[in-house]
Amino acid sequence: MNKYWYLIILIIILYPLRINGQKTYFISNSGMRFEAEIINAGDISNGKFCRVKSGEKTIMEYTPYQVNEYMLEYGQIYKSYPIVLKDTASRYFIEILSQGKINLYYLKIKRGVTKFYINENDSSELTEIPQKDIHTFLSDYINIKDCPQALDNSSYLKYKKGNLERFFQDYNNCNIRPFPKFHYGIMVGVAATRLSTIKVSGNYSTPKYNDWSISVGIFIDAPMGFTNFSFHPEIYYKRTSISKIFENENTKNDIVIDYSSINIPLLFRYSFLNNKTFPYIQVGPIYSRTIKNKSILYEYAQTSDETFTNSVKLKQENLGGFSIGCGIISNIGSKYKWFGEMRYSKLYNLNVKDGSKITLFDQLNQLNNFNEIIMGIGFMF
């Protein structure tokens, strides 16, 4: 029984360490290190004070003149440095975003006003990163021989925390992955379309039909933050043409599907970025709108002496569903890329009638679905 009490006591002792995740600390200006509970008060306040919890309700505030460094619960480290603002020098705690050959620091002075600073690993002097023409500044500051890819990536830098943090992490590790960039482009594909109907008990059934057609479209690819994810909306034109004969309750029917549509997939893409050739996967909803429709159903009823014909124009205007696919992208020089992909889309008729008993015409009008596979190629700029 005693061993269980020892286990309970051990859990009680270790529980605060589990809550903190990491041992938070601060280092005084005399160089002494203290482990303590440091409070995260937000970027602006963190730059002015190190807040240390002492007891249940007491909070001690230390200035950058009293503390040289402190770390928050999830590993954010702040260091005290003299900063010149409006020709006045004062000490602030600045957050370390990246460490290595070049260290990157971040300071939020007030809402909407941020500063970024860098220094070499063995230097105590800070250099402020300008808000404009970052590429020229960095090409003069960093040693491009250490990581040639960094110069190309710096052309796409923005004066934002996540953007700069990723750049310097890649530079310090000499990671050759390209920077997420905005792209636009064109694509051409071959689409295999299968028409099918929803099975409803007591209603007519129709066979499945296949068609091959050409699709042409345009797209944009916008990075989501500074990750490998991107938002990839498209718009493409496709014409579907299917003609088949089938029988239903001893009646011969001829269905002619002939329509053109504008299709709008809203895809979310993940790219396994690198310098030359890399794969990607994507998924998202898709909407299809018919812009030209010549679809007709013919019905033939044979009697002893003649054949009667009935025809109805099929109306199918709005379809929606999902699309999923994968592909590969390869660079052509430094500005252009080509890609090839395969994609599957499932489209459902959005104009479905309610009711358990419908005619064959209603079924074809209301319950037609489309399965589509597109194999395409294109160019990105």
C-alpha positions as CSV (number, residue, x, y, z in Angstrom):
1,M,0.0,0.0,0.0
2,N,2.9,2.3,0.8
3,K,4.1,2.3,-2.8
4,Y,0.8,3.8,-4.0
5,W,1.2,6.7,-1.5
6,Y,4.7,7.3,-2.9
7,L,3.3,7.4,-6.4
8,I,0.6,9.9,-5.4
9,I,3.2,12.1,-3.7
10,L,5.4,11.9,-6.8
11,I,2.5,13.0,-9.1
12,I,1.7,15.9,-6.8
13,I,5.4,17.1,-6.9
14,L,5.7,16.7,-10.7
15,Y,2.2,18.1,-11.6
16,P,3.3,21.8,-11.7
17,L,6.1,20.9,-14.1
18,R,3.6,19.2,-16.4
19,I,1.4,22.3,-16.4
20,N,4.3,24.6,-17.3
21,G,5.5,22.4,-20.0
22,Q,9.0,24.0,-19.7
23,K,10.8,25.4,-16.7
24,T,10.3,29.1,-17.0
25,Y,13.1,31.3,-15.6
26,F,14.6,34.8,-15.5
27,I,18.2,35.9,-15.3
28,S,19.0,39.0,-13.2
29,N,21.4,41.7,-14.4
30,S,24.0,40.2,-12.0
31,G,23.8,36.9,-13.9
32,M,21.9,34.9,-11.4
33,R,19.3,32.5,-12.8
34,F,16.0,31.9,-11.0
35,E,13.3,29.4,-11.9
36,A,9.9,30.9,-11.4
37,E,6.4,31.2,-12.9
38,I,6.6,33.9,-15.6
39,I,3.3,35.5,-16.7
40,N,2.7,36.1,-20.4
41,A,1.1,39.6,-20.5
42,G,1.0,40.0,-24.3
43,D,3.6,41.3,-26.8
44,I,3.5,44.9,-25.8
45,S,3.7,44.4,-22.0
46,N,6.3,41.6,-22.4
47,G,8.6,44.1,-24.0
48,K,8.4,46.4,-20.9
49,F,8.3,44.1,-17.9
50,C,9.1,40.6,-16.7
51,R,6.2,39.6,-14.5
52,V,7.0,37.0,-12.0
53,K,4.3,35.3,-9.9
54,S,5.2,35.1,-6.2
55,G,2.6,33.2,-4.1
56,E,-1.0,33.0,-5.1
57,K,-1.8,36.7,-5.6
58,T,1.5,38.6,-5.6
59,I,3.0,39.5,-9.0
60,M,6.5,41.1,-9.1
61,E,7.4,43.4,-12.1
62,Y,11.0,43.6,-13.2
63,T,12.2,46.1,-15.8
64,P,14.8,45.4,-18.5
65,Y,17.3,47.3,-16.3
66,Q,16.9,44.6,-13.6
67,V,16.6,41.4,-15.7
68,N,18.8,40.4,-18.7
69,E,16.7,37.5,-20.0
70,Y,13.5,35.5,-19.3
71,M,11.6,32.6,-20.8
72,L,7.8,32.1,-21.0
73,E,5.9,28.8,-20.6
74,Y,6.0,27.8,-24.3
75,G,9.7,28.6,-24.9
76,Q,9.5,32.3,-26.0
77,I,12.8,33.9,-24.8
78,Y,13.1,37.7,-24.2
79,K,16.4,39.5,-23.9
80,S,17.1,43.0,-22.6
81,Y,18.7,45.4,-25.2
82,P,19.0,49.1,-25.5
83,I,16.7,50.4,-28.2
84,V,16.7,53.9,-29.8
85,L,13.2,55.2,-30.5
86,K,12.7,58.8,-31.6
87,D,16.3,59.6,-30.8
88,T,15.9,58.3,-27.2
89,A,17.6,55.2,-25.9
90,S,15.9,52.9,-23.5
91,R,16.0,49.3,-22.6
92,Y,13.4,46.8,-23.8
93,F,12.8,43.1,-23.7
94,I,12.8,41.9,-27.3
95,E,11.7,38.4,-28.3
96,I,14.1,36.0,-30.0
97,L,12.4,34.6,-33.1
98,S,15.4,32.8,-34.6
99,Q,18.9,31.9,-33.4
100,G,21.9,30.8,-35.4
101,K,24.4,32.6,-37.7
102,I,22.1,35.5,-37.6
103,N,19.7,36.2,-34.7
104,L,16.3,37.8,-35.3
105,Y,14.4,39.8,-32.7
106,Y,10.9,41.2,-32.4
107,L,9.6,44.2,-30.5
108,K,6.0,45.4,-30.4
109,I,5.9,49.0,-29.2
110,K,2.2,49.6,-29.4
111,R,-0.7,48.4,-31.5
112,G,0.2,48.6,-35.2
113,V,3.9,49.5,-34.5
114,T,6.5,46.7,-34.6
115,K,10.2,46.6,-35.0
116,F,12.6,43.8,-36.1
117,Y,16.3,43.6,-35.3
118,I,19.2,41.3,-36.2
119,N,22.7,40.7,-35.1
120,E,25.4,38.1,-35.8
121,N,25.6,35.3,-33.2
122,D,28.8,36.7,-31.6
123,S,27.7,40.3,-31.7
124,S,25.9,42.4,-29.1
125,E,25.0,45.2,-31.5
126,L,21.6,45.3,-33.1
127,T,20.7,46.4,-36.6
128,E,17.2,47.4,-37.4
129,I,15.5,45.8,-40.5
130,P,14.0,48.5,-42.6
131,Q,10.3,48.3,-43.6
132,K,11.0,48.9,-47.3
133,D,13.4,47.3,-49.7
134,I,14.2,44.4,-47.4
135,H,15.8,42.4,-50.2
136,T,18.5,45.0,-50.8
137,F,19.2,45.4,-47.1
138,L,19.7,41.7,-46.6
139,S,21.7,41.1,-49.7
140,D,24.2,43.6,-48.3
141,Y,24.1,42.2,-44.7
142,I,24.0,38.4,-44.9
143,N,26.7,36.2,-46.4
144,I,25.0,34.7,-49.4
145,K,27.7,32.1,-49.8
146,D,26.4,30.5,-46.6
147,C,23.0,29.8,-48.2
148,P,22.5,30.9,-51.9
149,Q,18.8,30.1,-51.8
150,A,18.3,32.9,-49.2
151,L,18.9,35.7,-51.7
152,D,16.1,34.4,-53.9
153,N,13.8,34.0,-51.0
154,S,14.5,37.5,-49.7
155,S,12.8,38.9,-52.8
156,Y,9.4,37.7,-51.4
157,L,9.9,39.0,-47.9
158,K,7.3,41.2,-46.1
159,Y,7.7,43.1,-42.9
160,K,5.8,40.6,-40.9
161,K,6.6,38.4,-37.9
162,G,5.9,35.0,-39.4
163,N,7.4,35.9,-42.8
164,L,10.8,37.1,-41.4
165,E,10.9,34.3,-38.8
166,R,10.6,31.6,-41.5
167,F,13.2,33.3,-43.7
168,F,15.9,33.4,-40.9
169,Q,15.1,29.9,-39.7
170,D,15.6,28.7,-43.2
171,Y,18.8,30.7,-43.6
172,N,20.3,29.6,-40.3
173,N,19.6,25.9,-41.1
174,C,20.3,26.5,-44.8
175,N,17.0,24.9,-45.7
176,I,16.7,24.9,-49.5
177,R,12.9,24.9,-49.5
178,P,11.4,27.8,-51.6
179,F,9.4,30.5,-49.9
180,P,5.6,30.3,-50.3
181,K,4.6,32.6,-53.2
182,F,1.5,33.8,-54.9
183,H,0.9,32.2,-58.3
184,Y,-1.6,32.4,-61.1
185,G,-1.9,30.2,-64.1
186,I,-3.7,28.3,-66.8
187,M,-4.7,24.6,-67.2
188,V,-6.0,22.2,-69.8
189,G,-7.4,18.8,-69.0
190,V,-9.1,15.7,-70.3
191,A,-12.2,14.9,-68.3
192,A,-13.8,11.5,-68.0
193,T,-17.5,12.1,-66.8
194,R,-19.9,9.4,-65.7
195,L,-23.6,10.1,-65.4
196,S,-25.6,8.2,-62.8
197,T,-28.9,8.5,-61.0
198,I,-29.8,8.1,-57.4
199,K,-31.5,4.8,-56.6
200,V,-35.0,5.5,-55.3
201,S,-37.3,2.5,-54.4
202,G,-40.3,2.3,-56.7
203,N,-38.9,4.6,-59.4
204,Y,-37.4,4.1,-62.7
205,S,-33.7,3.1,-63.0
206,T,-31.4,4.3,-65.8
207,P,-27.9,3.0,-66.7
208,K,-24.6,4.8,-66.2
209,Y,-23.0,6.7,-69.1
210,N,-19.4,7.8,-69.7
211,D,-18.0,10.7,-71.7
212,W,-14.6,12.2,-72.5
213,S,-14.3,15.9,-72.9
214,I,-11.8,18.8,-72.7
215,S,-11.7,21.3,-69.9
216,V,-9.9,24.7,-70.0
217,G,-9.5,27.1,-67.1
218,I,-7.5,29.6,-65.0
219,F,-6.6,29.7,-61.3
220,I,-4.8,31.5,-58.5
221,D,-2.7,29.9,-55.7
222,A,-2.4,32.1,-52.6
223,P,-0.3,31.0,-49.6
224,M,-2.0,30.7,-46.3
225,G,0.3,32.6,-44.0
226,F,3.8,31.3,-44.2
227,T,3.1,27.6,-44.3
228,N,3.0,25.0,-47.1
229,F,-0.8,25.4,-47.2
230,S,-2.4,27.5,-49.9
231,F,-5.9,28.5,-51.1
232,H,-6.4,27.4,-54.7
233,P,-9.6,28.6,-56.4
234,E,-10.2,27.8,-60.0
235,I,-12.7,28.5,-62.8
236,Y,-12.8,26.2,-65.8
237,Y,-15.1,25.5,-68.8
238,K,-16.2,22.0,-69.8
239,R,-18.7,20.6,-72.3
240,T,-20.3,17.2,-71.6
241,S,-21.8,15.2,-74.4
242,I,-23.4,11.8,-73.8
243,S,-25.9,9.9,-76.0
244,K,-27.2,6.4,-75.1
245,I,-30.3,4.2,-75.7
246,F,-31.9,2.2,-72.9
247,E,-35.2,0.4,-72.2
248,N,-37.5,1.1,-69.3
249,E,-40.7,-1.0,-68.7
250,N,-40.7,-2.2,-72.3
251,T,-40.3,1.3,-73.5
252,K,-37.3,2.4,-75.5
253,N,-35.6,5.6,-74.5
254,D,-32.8,7.7,-76.0
255,I,-31.1,10.1,-73.6
256,V,-28.9,12.9,-75.1
257,I,-26.9,14.9,-72.5
258,D,-25.3,17.9,-74.2
259,Y,-24.5,20.9,-72.0
260,S,-21.7,23.3,-71.3
261,S,-20.8,24.4,-67.7
262,I,-18.7,26.7,-65.7
263,N,-17.1,24.9,-62.8
264,I,-15.6,26.6,-59.7
265,P,-13.6,24.5,-57.3
266,L,-12.4,26.1,-54.0
267,L,-9.5,23.9,-53.1
268,F,-7.1,23.9,-50.2
269,R,-3.7,22.7,-51.2
270,Y,-0.6,21.4,-49.3
271,S,2.6,21.5,-51.2
272,F,5.8,19.6,-50.2
273,L,8.0,22.5,-51.2
274,N,11.5,22.2,-52.5
275,N,13.6,23.8,-55.2
276,K,13.0,21.7,-58.2
277,T,10.2,19.2,-58.4
278,F,7.7,18.6,-55.6
279,P,4.2,16.9,-55.1
280,Y,1.0,18.4,-53.7
281,I,-2.4,17.2,-52.5
282,Q,-5.6,19.2,-52.5
283,V,-9.3,19.0,-51.5
284,G,-12.3,21.3,-51.4
285,P,-15.9,22.0,-52.5
286,I,-16.9,22.5,-56.1
287,Y,-19.9,24.3,-57.7
288,S,-21.0,23.8,-61.3
289,R,-23.4,26.1,-63.3
290,T,-24.9,25.1,-66.6
291,I,-24.5,27.9,-69.2
292,K,-25.8,26.1,-72.3
293,N,-28.1,23.1,-72.2
294,K,-29.4,20.9,-75.2
295,S,-30.1,17.8,-73.2
296,I,-33.2,15.9,-74.3
297,L,-34.9,12.6,-73.4
298,Y,-36.8,10.7,-76.2
299,E,-39.4,8.0,-75.5
300,Y,-40.5,5.5,-78.1
301,A,-43.8,3.5,-77.7
302,Q,-44.4,0.9,-80.4
303,T,-47.9,-0.2,-81.4
304,S,-49.1,-2.7,-84.0
305,D,-49.0,-0.2,-86.8
306,E,-46.9,2.8,-85.8
307,T,-44.3,4.3,-83.3
308,F,-45.2,7.2,-81.1
309,T,-42.5,9.5,-79.9
310,N,-42.4,11.8,-76.9
311,S,-39.6,14.2,-76.0
312,V,-38.8,16.3,-73.0
313,K,-36.0,18.8,-72.5
314,L,-33.9,18.0,-69.4
315,K,-33.1,20.8,-67.1
316,Q,-30.1,20.5,-64.8
317,E,-28.6,23.9,-63.9
318,N,-26.9,23.7,-60.5
319,L,-24.6,21.0,-59.2
320,G,-22.4,21.0,-56.1
321,G,-20.0,18.5,-54.5
322,F,-16.4,18.0,-53.6
323,S,-13.1,17.5,-55.4
324,I,-9.9,15.8,-54.3
325,G,-6.6,15.2,-56.1
326,C,-2.9,15.3,-56.2
327,G,-0.2,16.4,-58.6
328,I,3.4,17.4,-59.2
329,I,5.0,20.8,-59.9
330,S,8.4,21.4,-61.6
331,N,10.3,24.6,-62.0
332,I,11.0,26.1,-65.4
333,G,13.8,28.7,-64.6
334,S,13.2,31.0,-61.6
335,K,9.7,32.4,-62.5
336,Y,7.7,29.7,-64.2
337,K,6.5,26.3,-63.3
338,W,4.6,23.5,-65.0
339,F,2.4,21.0,-63.3
340,G,0.5,17.8,-64.0
341,E,-2.4,16.5,-61.8
342,M,-5.2,14.0,-61.4
343,R,-8.4,14.9,-59.7
344,Y,-11.7,13.2,-58.8
345,S,-14.9,15.2,-58.4
346,K,-18.3,14.1,-57.2
347,L,-21.2,16.5,-58.3
348,Y,-24.7,16.3,-56.9
349,N,-27.8,17.8,-58.5
350,L,-28.9,20.7,-56.3
351,N,-32.4,20.9,-57.7
352,V,-33.9,17.7,-56.3
353,K,-37.7,17.5,-55.8
354,D,-39.3,16.1,-52.7
355,G,-41.7,13.2,-53.1
356,S,-41.5,9.4,-53.2
357,K,-43.1,8.9,-56.6
358,I,-41.6,10.6,-59.6
359,T,-41.6,10.0,-63.3
360,L,-38.7,8.9,-65.4
361,F,-38.4,12.5,-66.7
362,D,-38.3,13.8,-63.1
363,Q,-35.8,11.3,-62.2
364,L,-33.4,12.2,-64.9
365,N,-34.0,15.9,-64.3
366,Q,-33.7,15.9,-60.6
367,L,-31.5,12.9,-59.6
368,N,-28.7,12.9,-62.0
369,N,-25.2,13.0,-60.4
370,F,-21.8,13.2,-62.1
371,N,-18.6,11.5,-61.2
372,E,-15.6,13.1,-62.9
373,I,-11.9,12.4,-63.3
374,I,-9.7,15.1,-64.8
375,M,-6.1,14.6,-65.9
376,G,-4.6,18.0,-66.6
377,I,-1.5,20.0,-67.2
378,G,-0.8,23.7,-66.9
379,F,1.6,26.5,-66.2
380,M,2.1,28.7,-63.1
381,F,3.5,32.3,-63.2
